[in-house]
Amino acid sequence: MRRLKSEADPALQDQESVIQAIAAIGQHQRERTRIEADMNDQLAAIRQRFEAEAAPHLAAIQALQRPIQIWCEANRDALTDGGRIKTARLASGEVGWRMTPPRVTVRDLANVLSDLRRAGLNHMVRVKEEVNKEAILLEPEAVAGIKGLSISQREEFIVRPFETELEEVST
């Protein structure tokens, strides 16, 4: 059986080659940014065109939906068989009534928490326990023997080409 050797990435031979390679990376990054900006400009224009084309249809749907609801509300008892069903089938589609799931809205959290505790409703106050990672990083020696807890760090190699931004000058 013959083994195929994969070619290793060629190493650059001198500092000037590295400088040129970093400059090339910067050039490619800028070109990708230009392409991405062009793509986003085109997508925005396409989206705007189709939203404008669809807008009259949305307005027509909204204009038709309200009178349908008014008529159905006036005839709800007949449509729902006295409230026994929630959906009525008509020749061109269905109408129906659905209850949304209950939703809790909290304004002024501090006062609500205080009032719940004062009313003896502590079971309605959630206390979330979690590991304070920031405190552990400040005192790594204190947690050295804790099983299941580790602190890791790694070195990354970064290539960051130099860039300058154009100044905007008002005229």
VOPAGU-2260 file (C-alpha; in pm, 1 decimal, decimal comma):
REM VOPAGU-2260
SITE   aa  ch    i         X         Y         Z
SITE  MET   A    0       0,0       0,0       0,0
SITE  ARG   A    1     144,5     330,7    -105,6
SITE  ARG   A    2     110,0     633,9     122,6
SITE  LEU   A    3      33,4     973,9     -14,8
SITE  LYS   A    4     204,4    1259,8     158,6
SITE  SER   A    5      13,5    1582,6     187,4
SITE  GLU   A    6     209,0    1888,5      92,5
SITE  ALA   A    7     289,3    2111,5     385,5
SITE  ASP   A    8     208,8    2479,6     358,6
SITE  PRO   A    9     515,3    2651,4     224,7
SITE  ALA   A   10     694,0    2854,2     487,5
SITE  LEU   A   11     790,3    3206,8     402,7
SITE  GLN   A   12    1164,6    3250,6     389,4
SITE  ASP   A   13    1220,8    3604,9     511,8
SITE  GLN   A   14    1060,6    3903,3     681,6
SITE  GLU   A   15     991,3    4081,5     353,4
SITE  SER   A   16     786,2    3779,9     234,1
SITE  VAL   A   17     585,5    3786,9     558,1
SITE  ILE   A   18     522,3    4161,9     519,3
SITE  GLN   A   19     398,5    4106,9     164,0
SITE  ALA   A   20     177,8    3814,0     268,6
SITE  ILE   A   21      16,7    4020,8     547,4
SITE  ALA   A   22     -44,6    4303,6     300,2
SITE  ALA   A   23    -207,3    4052,9      63,3
SITE  ILE   A   24    -434,8    3930,2     343,4
SITE  GLY   A   25    -539,1    4290,0     406,5
SITE  GLN   A   26    -611,9    4337,9      37,6
SITE  HIS   A   27    -827,6    4023,2      27,9
SITE  GLN   A   28   -1011,6    4124,4     346,3
SITE  ARG   A   29   -1092,6    4466,3     201,1
SITE  GLU   A   30   -1214,8    4309,6    -122,6
SITE  ARG   A   31   -1440,0    4070,9      74,1
SITE  THR   A   32   -1577,9    4370,5     265,5
SITE  ARG   A   33   -1649,4    4552,1     -62,0
SITE  ILE   A   34   -1823,4    4243,6    -203,8
SITE  GLU   A   35   -2027,7    4202,9     115,2
SITE  ALA   A   36   -2130,4    4570,0     108,5
SITE  ASP   A   37   -2231,0    4538,5    -257,5
SITE  MET   A   38   -2432,2    4225,8    -176,5
SITE  ASN   A   39   -2611,0    4400,1     110,3
SITE  ASP   A   40   -2687,4    4703,0    -108,1
SITE  GLN   A   41   -2837,6    4478,1    -374,3
SITE  LEU   A   42   -3034,6    4274,3    -119,6
SITE  ALA   A   43   -3173,7    4593,5      36,3
SITE  ALA   A   44   -3282,9    4719,7    -304,2
SITE  ILE   A   45   -3445,7    4385,9    -390,4
SITE  ARG   A   46   -3622,8    4370,4     -54,0
SITE  GLN   A   47   -3746,0    4728,4     -90,9
SITE  ARG   A   48   -3873,9    4658,9    -443,8
SITE  PHE   A   49   -4069,5    4348,9    -338,2
SITE  GLU   A   50   -4203,9    4511,2     -20,2
SITE  ALA   A   51   -4330,1    4803,0    -230,0
SITE  GLU   A   52   -4488,5    4557,9    -473,9
SITE  ALA   A   53   -4655,4    4365,6    -188,9
SITE  ALA   A   54   -4769,2    4673,9       9,2
SITE  PRO   A   55   -5101,2    4723,7    -176,3
SITE  HIS   A   56   -5187,5    4359,3    -110,8
SITE  LEU   A   57   -5118,9    4398,0     260,7
SITE  ALA   A   58   -5336,6    4709,9     269,5
SITE  ALA   A   59   -5615,4    4522,3      87,2
SITE  ILE   A   60   -5593,2    4229,4     330,9
SITE  GLN   A   61   -5612,5    4463,5     629,2
SITE  ALA   A   62   -5907,5    4652,4     474,4
SITE  LEU   A   63   -6098,8    4325,2     418,5
SITE  GLN   A   64   -6010,8    4158,7     747,8
SITE  ARG   A   65   -6182,6    4413,2     977,5
SITE  PRO   A   66   -6528,2    4397,2     812,3
SITE  ILE   A   67   -6506,4    4017,2     809,4
SITE  GLN   A   68   -6432,2    4020,1    1182,7
SITE  ILE   A   69   -6721,7    4259,5    1251,3
SITE  TRP   A   70   -6968,3    4036,6    1063,0
SITE  CYS   A   71   -6834,1    3720,7    1225,5
SITE  GLU   A   72   -6853,7    3874,6    1573,5
SITE  ALA   A   73   -7217,8    3971,2    1507,9
SITE  ASN   A   74   -7290,7    3614,9    1392,4
SITE  ARG   A   75   -7053,8    3432,5    1626,2
SITE  ASP   A   76   -7322,0    3232,0    1801,3
SITE  ALA   A   77   -7448,2    3084,1    1474,9
SITE  LEU   A   78   -7098,4    3029,9    1334,9
SITE  THR   A   79   -6971,5    2851,0    1648,3
SITE  ASP   A   80   -7286,9    2650,6    1718,6
SITE  GLY   A   81   -7348,3    2841,1    2039,0
SITE  GLY   A   82   -6981,0    2845,4    2133,5
SITE  ARG   A   83   -6930,6    2468,0    2101,9
SITE  ILE   A   84   -6671,5    2507,7    1824,4
SITE  LYS   A   85   -6407,1    2771,5    1769,7
SITE  THR   A   86   -6366,2    2749,3    1392,3
SITE  ALA   A   87   -6630,9    2802,7    1125,8
SITE  ARG   A   88   -6580,3    2666,4     775,8
SITE  LEU   A   89   -6716,9    2887,0     501,5
SITE  ALA   A   90   -6715,8    2826,1     126,6
SITE  SER   A   91   -6392,9    3020,2      68,3
SITE  GLY   A   92   -6207,2    2959,7     395,4
SITE  GLU   A   93   -6225,3    2945,0     771,1
SITE  VAL   A   94   -6273,1    3196,9    1048,0
SITE  GLY   A   95   -6198,3    3124,5    1408,1
SITE  TRP   A   96   -6131,5    3250,7    1754,6
SITE  ARG   A   97   -5831,0    3142,2    1958,4
SITE  MET   A   98   -5715,1    3241,4    2304,5
SITE  THR   A   99   -5349,5    3334,7    2320,2
SITE  PRO   A  100   -5138,5    3180,1    2595,3
SITE  PRO   A  101   -5140,7    3381,8    2918,9
SITE  ARG   A  102   -4855,3    3631,1    2937,4
SITE  VAL   A  103   -4707,9    3806,8    3237,9
SITE  THR   A  104   -4583,0    4162,3    3194,9
SITE  VAL   A  105   -4371,6    4315,2    3469,6
SITE  ARG   A  106   -4323,2    4688,9    3506,3
SITE  ASP   A  107   -4108,4    4828,1    3788,7
SITE  LEU   A  108   -3940,0    4498,8    3870,9
SITE  ALA   A  109   -3802,1    4608,4    4208,9
SITE  ASN   A  110   -4145,5    4703,2    4343,5
SITE  VAL   A  111   -4307,9    4386,6    4208,0
SITE  LEU   A  112   -4041,2    4168,8    4373,4
SITE  SER   A  113   -4079,6    4358,1    4698,8
SITE  ASP   A  114   -4460,5    4328,4    4693,0
SITE  LEU   A  115   -4446,3    3954,5    4614,2
SITE  ARG   A  116   -4210,9    3894,9    4908,3
SITE  ARG   A  117   -4421,5    4112,4    5140,6
SITE  ALA   A  118   -4732,9    3913,2    5041,7
SITE  GLY   A  119   -4553,5    3588,8    5132,2
SITE  LEU   A  120   -4534,9    3478,4    4767,8
SITE  ASN   A  121   -4163,2    3394,6    4771,4
SITE  HIS   A  122   -4232,0    3088,9    4554,3
SITE  MET   A  123   -4313,7    3334,5    4274,5
SITE  VAL   A  124   -3966,5    3490,8    4292,6
SITE  ARG   A  125   -3699,6    3303,1    4100,9
SITE  VAL   A  126   -3348,0    3303,1    4241,5
SITE  LYS   A  127   -3093,0    3187,3    3986,1
SITE  GLU   A  128   -2776,5    3026,6    4119,7
SITE  GLU   A  129   -2476,9    3017,4    3891,3
SITE  VAL   A  130   -2100,0    3004,9    3909,0
SITE  ASN   A  131   -1940,7    3350,3    3926,1
SITE  LYS   A  132   -1671,1    3302,9    3664,7
SITE  GLU   A  133   -1532,9    3653,0    3709,8
SITE  ALA   A  134   -1466,6    3585,6    4081,3
SITE  ILE   A  135   -1295,9    3257,0    3995,4
SITE  LEU   A  136   -1063,2    3431,3    3751,0
SITE  LEU   A  137    -973,0    3683,2    4023,5
SITE  GLU   A  138    -881,8    3403,1    4270,5
SITE  PRO   A  139    -775,7    3097,4    4067,6
SITE  GLU   A  140    -569,9    2951,8    4353,4
SITE  ALA   A  141    -878,7    2934,1    4578,8
SITE  VAL   A  142   -1053,3    2688,0    4344,1
SITE  ALA   A  143    -749,5    2478,7    4252,4
SITE  GLY   A  144    -886,5    2159,3    4412,6
SITE  ILE   A  145   -1249,4    2187,4    4298,4
SITE  LYS   A  146   -1343,2    1888,5    4083,7
SITE  GLY   A  147   -1521,8    1973,7    3759,2
SITE  LEU   A  148   -1382,7    2325,1    3748,3
SITE  SER   A  149   -1089,5    2423,4    3533,5
SITE  ILE   A  150    -935,2    2741,7    3408,0
SITE  SER   A  151    -787,1    2732,9    3061,6
SITE  GLN   A  152    -609,6    2973,1    2837,7
SITE  ARG   A  153    -460,9    2931,5    2494,3
SITE  GLU   A  154    -244,6    3130,1    2264,6
SITE  GLU   A  155    -382,3    3231,1    1926,6
SITE  PHE   A  156    -186,5    3349,3    1628,2
SITE  ILE   A  157    -337,4    3662,5    1475,1
SITE  VAL   A  158    -260,6    3838,7    1149,3
SITE  ARG   A  159    -403,0    4189,4    1140,1
SITE  PRO   A  160    -312,5    4397,1     836,9
SITE  PHE   A  161    -282,7    4771,7     889,3
SITE  GLU   A  162    -571,5    4978,0     762,5
SITE  THR   A  163    -658,9    5341,5     754,6
SITE  GLU   A  164    -998,3    5496,4     718,4
SITE  LEU   A  165   -1081,5    5775,6     484,6
SITE  GLU   A  166   -1173,2    6099,8     654,3
SITE  GLU   A  167   -1508,1    6252,7     577,3
SITE  VAL   A  168   -1475,0    6615,8     484,7
SITE  SER   A  169   -1785,0    6831,2     475,8
SITE  THR   A  170   -1799,5    7078,9     192,0
